[in-house]
Amino acid sequence: MIDRIHRPAIRKTGEADLPTWLVRAERLLVEAARSIRLLGSVVPRNAAQERVRLLEALGNGGTVMPRWSYARTDHAMLRKALERAAYRLGAEPHPIAQLYAARARELELEAALASEAGTAVLGALARARFRTTNQEAAGQATILARKWIEEGREALAKAKAPEEEIECDAPVQGSLLTRMREEVSRLGLPFSVVVQPSLTALAATGERHILIASGRRVTKEDVERTVMHEVEAHAIPRTRSMQARLAIFQIGTARGIDDQEGLALVLEDRHGFLTPRRKRELAARHLAVEAMDGGARFHDAVTALVKEHGLAPREAIVVAERAYRGGDGTSAGLGRERVYIESYVRIGDHLAKKPTDEGILTSGQVGLDAVPVLAPFVRRRTEPPPPPMA
């Protein structure tokens, strides 16, 4: 079944010909990636209930501040092991060792974030984890966000009638849940598609599951874009990574997960899904994070999204949830949305110059900076692309 997707032939072999330091590092980092699950750690346990309460409070003109609760995990021992591994790997001269060392340091930071969900410490840790890697691209991202949100507002004002919507997890033809299951089955991908009521995003791809939000009303465009985004940019690369000789394709390189989101937006653009409405959504998230980084509280960000940028109250609350998740609404939250447009700029510019590098970026959770090191481990694809979605 997996042969129905086009994939790179990453050379695979056993542990016998791998150096001891690499075998030990892979075992630790694989276990760490499975244990930490950063995004799951920063999702409030009562997100759905709080969303209802916040929307009601906003409608009544009250101050909108979340009362989120989290299930924190103490990763103290794992953090120490990752710190030691990063130090040892950093002393190895091989470029592959440096990739593992960088990912070990990143996972140690993610373990700290998971341990501090709901505390005032999380914001500073999140800034370190999701800091900009390219000031020029970051500046372009801010310019694009301001441009996109105005374009989206104008397009929305000109729209003749609202599009028909359907609940994303409805067990009917055409819903996001049904379409995602159809596409996963069509391509023979080793993922289960399940509903996750506390999910802030419409969908998310994990190691073996694609999660779908509950109770959210979406358009047909939302459905098809989200299916393409999760399948082509996340599920297929994860499937390819399982065949790799090096576990770094599966574990992810440093900033690899972030750059996968930029690649996903490049694919959305290529498929015609980066519409003014979608750009407005991405821009709102980016600007909400910028406001948060500037000291705005949850209530301030929601108010600005509604009054300054024209978002509907529910839209504004959902956008702010993504920016402030992991926090308490007063201090900063995860702010992961800052990487999307910046990475889109970086990946788009790079692929315009070196289009064949897309085969390496889609071989797993590979960041742009790791492409030169990992290129020798990926044979160029000659197979035809996967059949288009129905």
Secondary structure as UniProt FT lines:
FT   HELIX           2..4
FT   STRAND          9..10
FT   TURN            16..17
FT   HELIX           20..36
FT   HELIX           38..41
FT   TURN            45..46
FT   HELIX           47..59
FT   TURN            60..61
FT   HELIX           76..90
FT   HELIX           95..115
FT   TURN            116..118
FT   TURN            120..121
FT   HELIX           122..129
FT   HELIX           135..158
FT   STRAND          165..167
FT   TURN            168..169
FT   TURN            173..174
FT   HELIX           176..187
FT   STRAND          192..195
FT   TURN            197..198
FT   STRAND          203..205
FT   STRAND          209..212
FT   STRAND          217..219
FT   HELIX           220..230
FT   HELIX           231..235
FT   HELIX           236..241
FT   TURN            242..243
FT   HELIX           248..251
FT   TURN            254..255
FT   HELIX           256..270
FT   TURN            271..272
FT   HELIX           276..293
FT   TURN            294..295
FT   HELIX           298..307
FT   TURN            308..309
FT   HELIX           313..324
FT   TURN            325..326
FT   TURN            336..337
FT   HELIX           338..353
FT   HELIX           355..357
FT   HELIX           358..361
FT   TURN            362..365
FT   HELIX           368..370
FT   HELIX           371..374
FT   HELIX           375..377
FT   STRAND          378..379
//
